[in-house]
Amino acid sequence: MGCKRILAAGLAGILMLPSFVLASTGDIGSIIEKFVDRQFPDAAGHYWVINETQWDGDEMIVDVQTIVKERREREPTLSRFLLLIVAGELRGVQNVPLEPGADCRAEEDV
C-alpha cells in the first residue's frame, strides 16, 4: 500500500513539473507575438512556429520561424530568428538566413 502512494505521489510530481517550469519562463507565446508585431508592423497577418528551445537556468534560446503576409505581397515572407529570453524578457534577436550556407547576421540587442 505504501509503495502505491509513493508511486502516485512521484507521478503527480512529474506531471506538475512541466507547468512549473513553463510558468517560470514568462509567457513565451506573448513574448514571441510582441516581437513579430514589432518586426513586421505593416503585416496583414502572420503566424509563427517554434522549431526548438534550449534552456540554461533562467535563459532560454528560442528558434522561431515566422510566416508573414504583407498587405501588398501575394506570397508570404518566411523568416527565421533566434530569440534570447532572460527571466521572461526578450533580450536579444538574431536573424537566421533560410538559404543553406549563408552567414547569420549580427545579433541585435532589444
C-alpha positions as CSV (number, residue, x, y, z in Angstrom):
1,M,0.0,0.0,0.0
2,G,2.8,2.4,0.9
3,C,4.5,1.7,-2.4
4,K,1.4,2.7,-4.4
5,R,1.2,6.0,-2.5
6,I,4.9,6.8,-3.2
7,L,4.4,5.9,-6.9
8,A,1.3,8.0,-7.1
9,A,3.0,11.0,-5.4
10,G,6.0,10.7,-7.7
11,L,3.8,10.5,-10.8
12,A,1.8,13.6,-9.7
13,G,5.1,15.5,-9.1
14,I,6.4,14.6,-12.6
15,L,3.1,15.6,-14.2
16,M,3.2,19.0,-12.4
17,L,6.8,19.7,-13.2
18,P,6.3,20.9,-16.9
19,S,3.7,23.5,-15.8
20,F,6.0,24.8,-13.1
21,V,9.0,25.1,-15.4
22,L,6.9,26.9,-18.1
23,A,5.4,29.3,-15.6
24,S,8.9,30.4,-14.5
25,T,10.0,31.5,-18.0
26,G,7.3,34.1,-18.6
27,D,4.7,33.8,-21.3
28,I,6.7,32.7,-24.3
29,G,3.8,33.0,-26.7
30,S,3.2,36.6,-25.7
31,I,6.9,37.4,-26.0
32,I,7.1,36.0,-29.5
33,E,3.8,37.6,-30.6
34,K,5.1,41.1,-29.4
35,F,8.4,40.5,-31.2
36,V,6.7,39.5,-34.5
37,D,4.3,42.5,-34.2
38,R,7.2,44.9,-33.8
39,Q,9.3,43.2,-36.5
40,F,6.5,43.3,-39.1
41,P,4.3,46.3,-38.1
42,D,2.6,46.6,-41.6
43,A,1.7,42.9,-41.9
44,A,-1.8,41.9,-42.9
45,G,-1.4,38.6,-40.9
46,H,1.2,36.3,-39.5
47,Y,1.8,33.1,-37.7
48,W,4.9,31.6,-36.1
49,V,6.3,28.2,-35.2
50,I,8.8,27.3,-32.5
51,N,11.4,25.0,-34.1
52,E,13.5,24.3,-30.9
53,T,14.3,25.7,-27.5
54,Q,17.4,25.5,-25.3
55,W,17.4,26.2,-21.6
56,D,20.1,27.3,-19.2
57,G,18.8,28.5,-15.9
58,D,16.5,31.5,-16.5
59,E,17.9,31.9,-20.0
60,M,16.1,30.4,-23.0
61,I,17.0,30.4,-26.7
62,V,14.0,30.0,-28.9
63,D,14.4,29.1,-32.6
64,V,11.3,30.5,-34.2
65,Q,10.1,30.6,-37.8
66,T,7.7,33.3,-38.9
67,I,5.3,33.4,-41.9
68,V,4.1,36.9,-42.6
69,K,1.6,38.1,-45.2
70,E,2.3,41.7,-46.2
71,R,-0.6,43.8,-47.4
72,R,0.7,44.3,-50.9
73,E,2.5,41.0,-51.4
74,R,0.9,37.9,-52.9
75,E,3.4,35.4,-51.3
76,P,4.1,35.3,-47.6
77,T,7.5,36.2,-46.3
78,L,9.4,33.4,-44.5
79,S,11.9,34.4,-41.8
80,R,13.8,32.6,-39.0
81,F,15.0,34.1,-35.8
82,L,16.9,33.0,-32.6
83,L,15.4,34.8,-29.6
84,L,17.2,35.2,-26.3
85,I,14.7,35.3,-23.5
86,V,16.1,36.0,-20.0
87,A,13.8,35.9,-16.9
88,G,10.7,36.3,-19.1
89,E,12.0,39.2,-21.2
90,L,13.3,39.3,-24.8
91,R,17.0,40.4,-24.6
92,G,18.4,39.6,-28.0
93,V,17.5,38.7,-31.6
94,Q,19.5,37.1,-34.4
95,N,18.1,36.7,-37.9
96,V,19.0,33.3,-39.3
97,P,19.1,33.1,-43.1
98,L,16.9,30.4,-44.7
99,E,19.4,29.8,-47.6
100,P,21.8,26.9,-46.9
101,G,25.4,28.1,-46.4
102,A,24.6,31.7,-45.8
103,D,26.1,33.5,-42.8
104,C,24.0,34.7,-39.9
105,R,23.5,38.5,-39.4
106,A,24.9,40.2,-36.3
107,E,22.9,39.9,-33.1
108,E,20.6,42.8,-32.2
109,D,20.0,44.0,-28.7
110,V,16.4,44.5,-27.8
